[in-house]
Amino acid sequence: MSTSVKRPRPRKPSEEAVPVLSHADQLQALHKREEGKTVMYKQDAWGHIETRFVRTQNVKAWEEKGFFVR
C-alpha cells in the first residue's frame, strides 16, 4: 500500500461584501429588469404556476413550450 502525500491547497480569495439593498431597492431593480417583457405562465400537474418574463420576440417559442400569456 502506498502512502499518500497531501499537497497544500492554495487559499481561496475571500469574497468581497456586496452592499445590502433594502426591500424597496430590490423591488425597483426587479421591475426595471422586467420592463418591456411579456409575462408568461405555465401550470404543472400539481397546480404550481411557473412564471417567466420573456422578450417579446421570444413569445412564440415559449408558447410552443406550453406557456401562455395572460
N, C-alpha and C positions, 0 to 999 in steps of 0.2 A: 504494500500500500504506500502510495507516495504522500509526502507531506505537502500541504497547500501553503502557498506563500501569499498573504494578503497584500494587495497593492494599495497604497494610500489613495483615497479618493480626493479629487480637488474639491474645495469648499464651494458650494453654490453661492452666487451673489444674492444678498438679501433683496427682496422686492421693495421698491420704493412705495411709500404710503400714498394712496390716491386720496385727494380731498373728499370728505364725506359730503354728499349732496343732500339737501333737505328733500322731503317728500314732494313739495311743490316744484322744486327744480327738476326732480326725476320725472314727474308727470309732464312738465313742459318739454323736456328733451324727448320723451316718448312721443308726444303729439307732433313735435317737429319732424321726427323720423317718419311718422305715418302720414304726413301731409301729402296730398296728391295721390294717394294709393287707394286701391279698391279693397274693401273688406269682404273676405270670402269665408264661408263656413262649410263644415262637413261634420255629419253626425255618425258616430260609430255604432256598433251593435249594442253597446252598453248604455247608449244615450248621452255619451260625452260629446261635447261640441268642440271641434278644433277650429281655431280662428287663424286666418292668415291675412297679412296685409300685402297685397300683390300690386306690382306695377300694372298700369292699365293695359300695356301691350301684351302682358302675360296672362290676361284673364282667360282667354280661350284654352290655353294649355292647362290651367288649373281646373277649368270646367271638365276637361277630359279626364282629370284625376278624380272626379266625383265631387268637387267643391261647387258651391252655388253662391250667387250674390244675393244679398237680402236687401 
